Amino acid sequence: MLDPNDAEMLVLGPFRGAPTEHTRIPVHQGICGAAVAQNQTVVVDDVNADPRYLACSLETKSEIVVPIRAHGRVIGEIDIDSHNPSAFTAADRNFLEACALIVTQFVERT
């Protein structure tokens, strides 16, 4: 999620996976930062070939990051890593973007 006290910083929230040192990421760093900066979903089929990638796990081969928006701005994101290269399909992207929209609608109602 974006830090409510610093709109230029992403803060790792609840997650499942190996521990990582990347618990705070500036919005202009990494794949997560790129999704915020570009305000769009980012799919990386081979993280080792992408210079933006911040290695959270040596086992990660591909990643998808979907922004969550509310009131016209990005407030957070869904970030999924895979141990398989090119793991994410157009169907995965569509599903995760639909999930992000559900979160958006919930946040905007509260």
Secondary structure, 3 states (H helix, E strand, C coil): CEECCEEEEEECCCCCCCCCCCCEEECCCHHHHHHHHHCCCEEECCHHHCCCCCCCCCCCCEEEEEEEEECCEEEEEEEEEECCCCCCCHHHHHHHHHHHHHHHHHHHHC
